[in-house]
Amino acid sequence: GAGLWAGLVAGMIGGVPIILIELLLTRDPALLLATGAAVGAMIATLAGMAVGMRAREVEHETSARPNEGIRRTIRNALWLTALAGPLFSLVGLFVGVAFRNANERLELKLMPGLTNIWLTGMSGLLAGSLLAFLAFGGLAALQHVVLRWVLSYTGAAPWAYADFLDYCVERVLLRRVGGGYIFIHRTLLEYFADEPDLQ
Protein backbone atom coordinates (compact mmCIF):
# COMPACT_ATOMS: atom_id res chain seq x y z
CA GLY A 1 0.00 0.00 0.00
CA ALA A 2 2.40 2.70 1.21
CA GLY A 3 5.17 1.48 -1.09
CA LEU A 4 2.87 1.57 -4.13
CA TRP A 5 1.70 5.14 -3.49
CA ALA A 6 5.23 6.34 -2.70
CA GLY A 7 6.47 4.77 -5.92
CA LEU A 8 3.75 6.33 -8.06
CA VAL A 9 4.28 9.82 -6.64
CA ALA A 10 8.08 9.61 -6.85
CA GLY A 11 7.92 8.26 -10.39
CA MET A 12 5.69 11.11 -11.59
CA ILE A 13 7.83 13.75 -9.89
CA GLY A 14 11.12 12.29 -11.11
CA GLY A 15 10.06 11.66 -14.70
CA VAL A 16 8.95 15.22 -15.52
CA PRO A 17 12.37 16.97 -15.13
CA ILE A 18 14.05 14.33 -17.29
CA ILE A 19 11.47 14.84 -20.04
CA LEU A 20 12.06 18.60 -19.91
CA ILE A 21 15.82 18.12 -20.20
CA GLU A 22 15.35 15.73 -23.10
CA LEU A 23 13.03 18.25 -24.74
CA LEU A 24 15.91 20.72 -24.88
CA LEU A 25 18.15 18.17 -26.58
CA THR A 26 15.85 16.37 -28.98
CA ARG A 27 12.48 16.71 -30.68
CA ASP A 28 11.91 13.00 -31.12
CA PRO A 29 8.55 12.27 -29.42
CA ALA A 30 9.24 8.53 -29.20
CA LEU A 31 12.52 9.16 -27.40
CA LEU A 32 10.86 11.65 -25.04
CA LEU A 33 8.11 9.19 -24.18
CA ALA A 34 10.49 6.26 -23.74
CA THR A 35 12.88 8.25 -21.54
CA GLY A 36 10.12 9.64 -19.35
CA ALA A 37 8.56 6.22 -18.94
CA ALA A 38 11.90 4.58 -18.16
CA VAL A 39 12.92 7.16 -15.57
CA GLY A 40 9.47 7.23 -14.01
CA ALA A 41 9.37 3.44 -13.76
CA MET A 42 12.87 3.37 -12.32
CA ILE A 43 12.15 5.90 -9.59
CA ALA A 44 8.74 4.40 -8.85
CA THR A 45 10.15 0.91 -8.47
CA LEU A 46 13.06 2.00 -6.28
CA ALA A 47 10.87 4.17 -4.05
CA GLY A 48 8.22 1.47 -3.74
CA MET A 49 10.75 -1.22 -2.86
CA ALA A 50 12.56 1.04 -0.39
CA VAL A 51 9.35 1.90 1.46
CA GLY A 52 8.20 -1.71 1.39
CA MET A 53 11.50 -3.02 2.72
CA ARG A 54 11.54 -0.39 5.45
CA ALA A 55 8.03 -1.36 6.53
CA ARG A 56 9.05 -5.02 6.68
CA GLU A 57 12.14 -4.13 8.73
CA VAL A 58 9.98 -2.33 11.30
CA GLU A 59 7.75 -5.40 11.61
CA HIS A 60 10.73 -7.66 12.38
CA GLU A 61 12.77 -5.33 14.58
CA THR A 62 11.72 -7.07 17.79
CA SER A 63 12.67 -10.57 16.57
CA ALA A 64 16.20 -9.74 15.44
CA ARG A 65 19.27 -11.84 16.19
CA PRO A 66 22.77 -10.40 16.74
CA ASN A 67 23.92 -8.64 13.56
CA GLU A 68 20.68 -9.57 11.79
CA GLY A 69 19.87 -5.91 11.23
CA ILE A 70 23.09 -5.12 9.38
CA ARG A 71 22.79 -8.33 7.34
CA ARG A 72 19.26 -7.36 6.31
CA THR A 73 20.50 -3.88 5.41
CA ILE A 74 23.20 -5.33 3.15
CA ARG A 75 20.71 -7.71 1.49
CA ASN A 76 18.32 -4.83 0.80
CA ALA A 77 21.14 -2.69 -0.59
CA LEU A 78 22.26 -5.47 -2.94
CA TRP A 79 18.70 -6.16 -4.15
CA LEU A 80 18.05 -2.50 -4.91
CA THR A 81 21.48 -2.11 -6.51
CA ALA A 82 20.78 -5.07 -8.81
CA LEU A 83 17.55 -3.36 -9.85
CA ALA A 84 18.85 0.20 -10.08
CA GLY A 85 21.99 -0.57 -12.08
CA PRO A 86 20.26 -1.77 -15.28
CA LEU A 87 17.62 0.96 -15.02
CA PHE A 88 20.23 3.71 -14.73
CA SER A 89 22.07 2.09 -17.62
CA LEU A 90 18.89 2.39 -19.69
CA VAL A 91 18.62 6.06 -18.78
CA GLY A 92 22.27 6.52 -19.77
CA LEU A 93 21.52 5.02 -23.18
CA PHE A 94 18.61 7.42 -23.68
CA VAL A 95 20.78 10.37 -22.65
CA GLY A 96 23.49 9.28 -25.07
CA VAL A 97 20.97 9.07 -27.91
CA ALA A 98 19.58 12.49 -27.02
CA PHE A 99 23.04 14.09 -26.99
CA ARG A 100 23.92 12.42 -30.28
CA ASN A 101 20.72 13.67 -31.92
CA ALA A 102 21.27 17.16 -30.54
CA ASN A 103 24.88 17.11 -31.71
CA GLU A 104 23.85 16.17 -35.25
CA ARG A 105 20.88 18.54 -35.40
CA LEU A 106 22.48 21.60 -33.81
CA GLU A 107 26.11 20.87 -34.75
CA LEU A 108 27.21 21.42 -31.15
CA LYS A 109 30.45 19.46 -31.54
CA LEU A 110 30.07 17.85 -28.13
CA MET A 111 32.70 15.64 -26.54
CA PRO A 112 32.75 12.17 -28.16
CA GLY A 113 32.03 10.56 -24.80
CA LEU A 114 28.69 12.36 -24.50
CA THR A 115 27.47 11.02 -27.83
CA ASN A 116 28.71 7.44 -27.36
CA ILE A 117 25.57 5.64 -26.22
CA TRP A 118 27.48 2.60 -24.95
CA LEU A 119 29.75 4.79 -22.84
CA THR A 120 26.83 6.74 -21.39
CA GLY A 121 25.02 3.47 -20.75
CA MET A 122 27.97 2.01 -18.83
CA SER A 123 28.40 5.28 -16.95
CA GLY A 124 24.75 5.12 -15.93
CA LEU A 125 25.18 1.50 -14.83
CA LEU A 126 28.22 2.21 -12.66
CA ALA A 127 26.98 5.51 -11.21
CA GLY A 128 23.47 4.19 -10.60
CA SER A 129 24.73 1.02 -8.92
CA LEU A 130 27.07 2.94 -6.63
CA LEU A 131 24.48 5.56 -5.67
CA ALA A 132 21.77 2.96 -5.07
CA PHE A 133 24.05 0.80 -2.93
CA LEU A 134 25.13 3.73 -0.76
CA ALA A 135 21.67 5.29 -0.52
CA PHE A 136 19.77 2.10 0.32
CA GLY A 137 21.94 0.73 3.12
CA GLY A 138 25.44 0.31 1.75
CA LEU A 139 26.71 3.45 3.48
CA ALA A 140 25.36 2.27 6.83
CA ALA A 141 27.01 -1.13 6.30
CA LEU A 142 30.36 0.51 5.49
CA GLN A 143 30.10 2.72 8.57
CA HIS A 144 29.34 -0.38 10.66
CA VAL A 145 32.42 -2.21 9.38
CA VAL A 146 34.68 0.84 9.82
CA LEU A 147 33.44 1.39 13.39
CA ARG A 148 34.06 -2.26 14.30
CA TRP A 149 37.54 -2.09 12.78
CA VAL A 150 38.42 1.09 14.72
CA LEU A 151 37.17 -0.39 18.00
CA SER A 152 39.11 -3.59 17.36
CA TYR A 153 42.28 -1.79 16.24
CA THR A 154 42.32 0.48 19.30
CA GLY A 155 41.61 -2.42 21.65
CA ALA A 156 38.33 -0.91 22.83
CA ALA A 157 36.31 -3.95 21.77
CA PRO A 158 36.99 -7.34 20.14
CA TRP A 159 36.26 -7.82 16.45
CA ALA A 160 33.89 -10.73 17.18
CA TYR A 161 31.72 -8.51 19.34
CA ALA A 162 28.69 -10.82 19.34
CA ASP A 163 30.86 -13.66 20.68
CA PHE A 164 32.12 -11.37 23.43
CA LEU A 165 28.56 -10.45 24.41
CA ASP A 166 27.55 -14.13 24.39
CA TYR A 167 30.52 -14.81 26.67
CA CYS A 168 29.15 -12.17 29.06
CA VAL A 169 25.77 -13.92 28.92
CA GLU A 170 27.42 -17.20 29.92
CA ARG A 171 29.03 -15.40 32.88
CA VAL A 172 25.60 -14.05 33.91
CA LEU A 173 26.66 -10.44 33.38
CA LEU A 174 24.25 -9.81 30.50
CA ARG A 175 20.96 -11.24 29.32
CA ARG A 176 19.91 -11.61 25.69
CA VAL A 177 16.67 -9.91 24.68
CA GLY A 178 15.90 -10.59 21.02
CA GLY A 179 18.87 -9.22 19.12
CA GLY A 180 20.08 -7.06 22.00
CA TYR A 181 21.64 -7.44 25.40
CA ILE A 182 20.86 -5.90 28.78
CA PHE A 183 22.63 -5.92 32.13
CA ILE A 184 21.19 -8.37 34.62
CA HIS A 185 22.53 -6.53 37.64
CA ARG A 186 21.31 -2.98 38.09
CA THR A 187 24.32 -2.13 40.24
CA LEU A 188 26.73 -3.13 37.45
CA LEU A 189 24.80 -1.02 34.94
CA GLU A 190 24.97 2.01 37.22
CA TYR A 191 28.69 1.45 37.77
CA PHE A 192 29.47 1.55 34.05
CA ALA A 193 27.11 4.49 33.54
CA ASP A 194 28.87 6.53 36.25
CA GLU A 195 32.44 5.57 35.32
CA PRO A 196 34.09 8.78 33.91
CA ASP A 197 36.60 6.89 31.75
CA LEU A 198 33.77 5.08 29.95
CA GLN A 199 31.69 8.15 29.11
C-alpha positions in Angstrom: 0.0 0.0 0.0 2.4 2.7 1.2 5.2 1.5 -1.1 2.9 1.6 -4.1 1.7 5.1 -3.5 5.2 6.3 -2.7 6.5 4.8 -5.9 3.7 6.3 -8.1 4.3 9.8 -6.6 8.1 9.6 -6.8 7.9 8.3 -10.4 5.7 11.1 -11.6 7.8 13.8 -9.9 11.1 12.3 -11.1 10.1 11.7 -14.7 8.9 15.2 -15.5 12.4 17.0 -15.1 14.0 14.3 -17.3 11.5 14.8 -20.0 12.1 18.6 -19.9 15.8 18.1 -20.2 15.4 15.7 -23.1 13.0 18.2 -24.7 15.9 20.7 -24.9 18.2 18.2 -26.6 15.9 16.4 -29.0 12.5 16.7 -30.7 11.9 13.0 -31.1 8.6 12.3 -29.4 9.2 8.5 -29.2 12.5 9.2 -27.4 10.9 11.6 -25.0 8.1 9.2 -24.2 10.5 6.3 -23.7 12.9 8.2 -21.5 10.1 9.6 -19.4 8.6 6.2 -18.9 11.9 4.6 -18.2 12.9 7.2 -15.6 9.5 7.2 -14.0 9.4 3.4 -13.8 12.9 3.4 -12.3 12.1 5.9 -9.6 8.7 4.4 -8.8 10.2 0.9 -8.5 13.1 2.0 -6.3 10.9 4.2 -4.1 8.2 1.5 -3.7 10.7 -1.2 -2.9 12.6 1.0 -0.4 9.3 1.9 1.5 8.2 -1.7 1.4 11.5 -3.0 2.7 11.5 -0.4 5.5 8.0 -1.4 6.5 9.0 -5.0 6.7 12.1 -4.1 8.7 10.0 -2.3 11.3 7.8 -5.4 11.6 10.7 -7.7 12.4 12.8 -5.3 14.6 11.7 -7.1 17.8 12.7 -10.6 16.6 16.2 -9.7 15.4 19.3 -11.8 16.2 22.8 -10.4 16.7 23.9 -8.6 13.6 20.7 -9.6 11.8 19.9 -5.9 11.2 23.1 -5.1 9.4 22.8 -8.3 7.3 19.3 -7.4 6.3 20.5 -3.9 5.4 23.2 -5.3 3.2 20.7 -7.7 1.5 18.3 -4.8 0.8 21.1 -2.7 -0.6 22.3 -5.5 -2.9 18.7 -6.2 -4.1 18.0 -2.5 -4.9 21.5 -2.1 -6.5 20.8 -5.1 -8.8 17.6 -3.4 -9.8 18.9 0.2 -10.1 22.0 -0.6 -12.1 20.3 -1.8 -15.3 17.6 1.0 -15.0 20.2 3.7 -14.7 22.1 2.1 -17.6 18.9 2.4 -19.7 18.6 6.1 -18.8 22.3 6.5 -19.8 21.5 5.0 -23.2 18.6 7.4 -23.7 20.8 10.4 -22.6 23.5 9.3 -25.1 21.0 9.1 -27.9 19.6 12.5 -27.0 23.0 14.1 -27.0 23.9 12.4 -30.3 20.7 13.7 -31.9 21.3 17.2 -30.5 24.9 17.1 -31.7 23.9 16.2 -35.3 20.9 18.5 -35.4 22.5 21.6 -33.8 26.1 20.9 -34.8 27.2 21.4 -31.1 30.5 19.5 -31.5 30.1 17.8 -28.1 32.7 15.6 -26.5 32.8 12.2 -28.2 32.0 10.6 -24.8 28.7 12.4 -24.5 27.5 11.0 -27.8 28.7 7.4 -27.4 25.6 5.6 -26.2 27.5 2.6 -24.9 29.7 4.8 -22.8 26.8 6.7 -21.4 25.0 3.5 -20.7 28.0 2.0 -18.8 28.4 5.3 -16.9 24.8 5.1 -15.9 25.2 1.5 -14.8 28.2 2.2 -12.7 27.0 5.5 -11.2 23.5 4.2 -10.6 24.7 1.0 -8.9 27.1 2.9 -6.6 24.5 5.6 -5.7 21.8 3.0 -5.1 24.1 0.8 -2.9 25.1 3.7 -0.8 21.7 5.3 -0.5 19.8 2.1 0.3 21.9 0.7 3.1 25.4 0.3 1.7 26.7 3.5 3.5 25.4 2.3 6.8 27.0 -1.1 6.3 30.4 0.5 5.5 30.1 2.7 8.6 29.3 -0.4 10.7 32.4 -2.2 9.4 34.7 0.8 9.8 33.4 1.4 13.4 34.1 -2.3 14.3 37.5 -2.1 12.8 38.4 1.1 14.7 37.2 -0.4 18.0 39.1 -3.6 17.4 42.3 -1.8 16.2 42.3 0.5 19.3 41.6 -2.4 21.6 38.3 -0.9 22.8 36.3 -4.0 21.8 37.0 -7.3 20.1 36.3 -7.8 16.5 33.9 -10.7 17.2 31.7 -8.5 19.3 28.7 -10.8 19.3 30.9 -13.7 20.7 32.1 -11.4 23.4 28.6 -10.5 24.4 27.6 -14.1 24.4 30.5 -14.8 26.7 29.1 -12.2 29.1 25.8 -13.9 28.9 27.4 -17.2 29.9 29.0 -15.4 32.9 25.6 -14.1 33.9 26.7 -10.4 33.4 24.3 -9.8 30.5 21.0 -11.2 29.3 19.9 -11.6 25.7 16.7 -9.9 24.7 15.9 -10.6 21.0 18.9 -9.2 19.1 20.1 -7.1 22.0 21.6 -7.4 25.4 20.9 -5.9 28.8 22.6 -5.9 32.1 21.2 -8.4 34.6 22.5 -6.5 37.6 21.3 -3.0 38.1 24.3 -2.1 40.2 26.7 -3.1 37.4 24.8 -1.0 34.9 25.0 2.0 37.2 28.7 1.5 37.8 29.5 1.6 34.0 27.1 4.5 33.5 28.9 6.5 36.3 32.4 5.6 35.3 34.1 8.8 33.9 36.6 6.9 31.8 33.8 5.1 29.9 31.7 8.1 29.1 
